[in-house]
Amino acid sequence: MEAINASTAPRLQYGHLNPSPQIPTVHLNANAMPLPLRILSPAEHPFDPLRTKSAVSTAIELGYRHFDTAAFNQSEKPLGDAIAEATSLGLIESRGEVFVTSKLWCTDCHPDLVLPAIRSTLRKLGMEYLDLYLIHWPMSLTPGPPAFPIRREDVVPMDLKGVWAAMEECQRLGLTRAIGVSNFTTNKLDDLLQFADIHPAVNQVEMNPVWQQHKLKEYCAERGIHITAYSPLGGRGRVSNNTLMDCQVLKEIAAAKGKTLAQVSLRWLYEQGVSFVVKSFNKERLEENLKIFDWELTDDDWLKISEIPQKKRIYAEAMLSNDGSLHGVAISDIDIVEI
């Protein structure tokens, strides 16, 4: 099977952004640097800024050049510190050699709070611009410090048109080179595209062999929206169990190829032109997950993976507190499950 079908997937190239030939890049539908397909998120729970900074430094040494952060997960400052240190040590020549993505959290998903939020993000990063700025979730919360779980009473109706207009202003002002969304279904994208002057360059969503997102992937490909996959290895943490790492089909394919289950899952995404965000603080795993670009899945592998039972891990209800109630917002307004 071909790694990338140019008629259905973004064009890949080995860009000057990344000195390591191991990590290809993809062009976005915006005036942005090429996006490296292999992305590291230095987020973890509980948060440890020293571990975060160390993980980023190690990743830069290994050749990673795309880092995904967010206001919600508190990793912006240690990420910026690690990139600044890597520059001073000569591991990279300048900020321009890395691609940095951050996200607007729901408490700032209000038209008048978007610009202050991105400026706060840039101050924490110690940078003049982002490469990509995303709406983290199609939901607005009462302004205030981020908290988890989300109090149901804090969910308020979202002015998507006003928020997106403010996101567009961020790009026009040069505070970010591209804008996009995260956790948007086709219905949410339909709403957005009705009034957007600048179309989203990226939609970052949960995607992996146990949640394959066929409908959303086809929709985005037809509209020039690049998909980035989070939880490409099934995810871990506070929401639900990881069924991907226990998948027998993936274990069998991995064993037959002399690869790890993680490598098979990442290769499956790569062959579709999908970029992916991994979370690892382990140097050996960071190195292992780079070794997916010089081999291919067979048609038989693809058939077996297509038959894996599907189970979504992240959904709106799991993010909300057990007590309280929603007011003026239906759960269907904020959910991220593709129907």
N, C-alpha and C positions, 0 to 999 in steps of 0.2 A: 504494500500500500504506500502511495506517495506521502511524504511527510506533510506537504502543504499543497492543496489544490488552489492554484492561483485564481480560478474562476469563482471560488466560494469563500476564500479566506484572504485576510490582508497580506500584502507582500512583505516577506521577511528579508532582512539584509543584515550584514555584519557592519554596524555603523561605527563611526569614529568615536562615538560616545563611550564605547566600551572597548578597552584595550585587550580583553580576553576574547579570542575567537570562539569560546565555548558558548556564549550567550547571544543568540540572534536578537534582532530588534524588529519592531513593526512601526510603520508610519500611521499616525492618527489623521483624522479629518480636520486637523487644526494646525496652526502655525507653531508647532511644538517640536522639540527634539524627538528623534525616534525613541520609542518606548521599549526598553529591554524586557523580553518576555519573562525572565526569571526575576522575581521580586522577593525581597526579604521584608517582613514586618517584624520590628523589634518589640512588639507588644506582648505582655504576659501578665498573668494574674496569680499571685499578688505582684505589684509593680516594683521593680528594683532598678533604679536609674544606672547604677554602676554595671550591673549585668547587661543592661540594654546597650550601654555605650561600648562595652567590651565585645558584644556580639556583632555590632555594626562594624567595629574596627576589624574584627576577624573576617567578616564577609567582604569588606573592601579589599583586604589582602588577597582573598581568594578570587577576586575578579567581579564580585557583585557590584552593579552600578545603578540599581533601581531599589528605592526604599519607600515603603508604604507606612504612613503614620496617620494619626488622627488626634484631634483635640480631646476626644473622649478617653483614649487610653493612656494619656499623659507621657507619651514617648517622644514628643516633638523636641524638647530641649536636649535630652541625651543624644538623640539622632543628630541634631545640629552640632553638638559638641564633638561627636565622633567624626563627622565629616570635616569640621574645621581642623581637628587634630590630624586627620589623615592628610589634609592639604599641607599642614606645617611640616609633616614628616616626609613629604614627597611621594606618598603612596598614590595620590592623584595631584594633578597640576592645579586644579581650581574647582570651585563649586560647579562650574559648567560641565564637568565630566560625570556628574551623577544626575539621575532623574529622581525627583522627589514628589511624591503624592501625599496630600493630606486631605482631611475631610471636615466638613461643616457638621457639627453635632446638632441634634434636634432642638436643644434649648436656644440655639442661635438661628433656627430655621424661621426667621421673621425678616421681612424685607429690610428693616432698618438696622438689623444686627449682623448682616452678612459681611459688610465691609469691615466693621470693627473686629469681627471674628477672624477674618483672614489676616488682618494686620497683627492681631495677637499671636496667631500661628507663626507668622514670619518673624516676629520679635523673639519668640521662643526658639525658633530654628536658627536665628542669627543670619537670615537670608533676605535678599531683596525681592525674590519671586519664587513661586512654586512652578513646577512643570505641569502639574495636574491638580485641580481642586474639585472634590466630589461632594455632592449632597449625600450624607452618610445613610440616611433612611428617609423614606417618603412619609415623614411624620414631624409635627411641630409639638414642642413641649413648652410649658411655662418657663420663661427665662430664669436662669439660676445655675448653680453648680451642677454638673452632670452627676447622676446617681443611678445605681442599679440594685435591685430591679426598679423599673420605672413606675412611679405612682400613677395609677389610672386617672386620678383627678388632674394630673399635670398634662395630659394629652389634650391638645386644643386643635381646632380646625386649621389646616395648612393653607396658606396663600401661595400655592405653587407658582402662579404666574408672577407674583411680586418677588418671591425668593429667587426665581430663575433670572428675572431681570437684573437683580442685584449680583447674581453670579456672573452674568454677561458683563456687567460693569467692572467686576474684578478682572476679567480678561482684557477689556478695553483699556484699563488703567495700567496693564502690565504687571499686576500683582500675581497673576498666574498665566501660563502660556496656553493652557487648555482647561476646559471645565467638563464635568460629567456628573454621573449619578451612581448611586450604589443601592442595591436591593429594589430596583424598579422592575415591575412586571411589564408585560406588553401593554396592558391597559393603562398603567401609569405613564409609560412612554408615549402612548397615543395622546393622552391629555397634554403632556409637555410639548410634543411636536406641533400641536395646533397653534401655539403662540410663540414658540422659541425663534428668535432671530439667529442665535448661534446654537446649532444642534449639539447635543452631548457627544463628546469624543469617545467616552468610555462608559460602560455600565459594569460595575463590579458586583458580582453576585456569587452566591454559593453554587459551586459546580464541581462535580467529580463523578466517577463511574457509578456511584449509588444515588446521584441526583444529577441527571444528564442534561436537563434544560434544552431539549431539542427545539421546542416551539420558540423559546426566547432567543436561542442562538440563531435560528433562521431569520427571525424578525430583525435582529440587530444587524446581521450580515447584509440584508436587503437595504438597510438604511445607513450603512457606513459607520455603525457604532461598534467599536471594539469591545469585546468581552474580556474582563479580567476575572479569574476565578479565585475566590477565597475559600478556605477549607478544602483545598485540593486533595488533601489526605484525610478528609472526613472531619477534621476539627476535634478539638478537645475543650474541656472547661466546664462551665456552669450550666449549659443549656440541656444537653442530652448526651447519650452514649455514642461512641464512634463505631458504626457498623462497617465502615469501609475496611478497616484494618483487620477485620475478622472475615472478610469476604473470601470464600473458598475458590471462586473462579479466578480472582486476582492472584491468589496464592499459587494456584496451579500454573498460570501463565508465567508468573515470576520464576517459579522453580524450573520450568522448561527452558527459560532463556538465560538462567544464571543471573537474574536481576533481583532486586528487592521489590516488594509489593509497592512501595512508595515510588520507585522508578517507573514501574508500569503505569501507575495512575498519572504521574506527571507527563510521561510520554504520550498517553492518551489525549491529554489536553493540548500538548504541543503540536501534535499532528493535525489538530483542528485550527491552529493559529491562535489559540487562546493563551493569554499570559496568565501567570498564576502566582499567588502570594503564599509563601511558606513562612512558618514561624518555627525557628530552630535556634537554639543557643549552643548547639553542639557542633564543633568544627568538623568532625568526621561525617555527620549527616549533611552539613552544608556542602562538603566536597562530594559526597555520594549523590546528592540530588542534582549536581551539575552534569553527571555522567548519563545523560539521556538523549544526547544529540547525534550519536553515531550508530544508531541501530533503529529498527522499525518494528511495529506491530504488524502481524499478518492479517489477511482478511478473516481468517478463522478466529484470531484473537478478537478482532472487532465484533464479529458475530456473537461470540461468547459474552463480551462485555455488554453488548446491546440487550442481552437477555437478563441482566442482573436486576433483581427486584429493586424498585426505587423507594427511597425514604429520605425526606427532607429533614435536616437537623435544626435549622434556624427558622423560627416563625414568630410573628408578633406576640401572640399570646404568651409565649415563653419568656418574653422580655418584660412583661408586666407583673406588678405585684398581685398577690392572690386576693387581697382585700380591696375594697373600694369599687368604684364603677366609672365607666366612661360617660362623659357628658358632651353631647353635640357631635360626637365622632363615633362611627361604627367600627367594629374590629375589621371589617372588610376594607375600610378606608386606609388602614395602615398595614394590612397584612402584605406579605411578600411571596405568597405561594402562587405560582402560575396556574391559572385555571384552564 
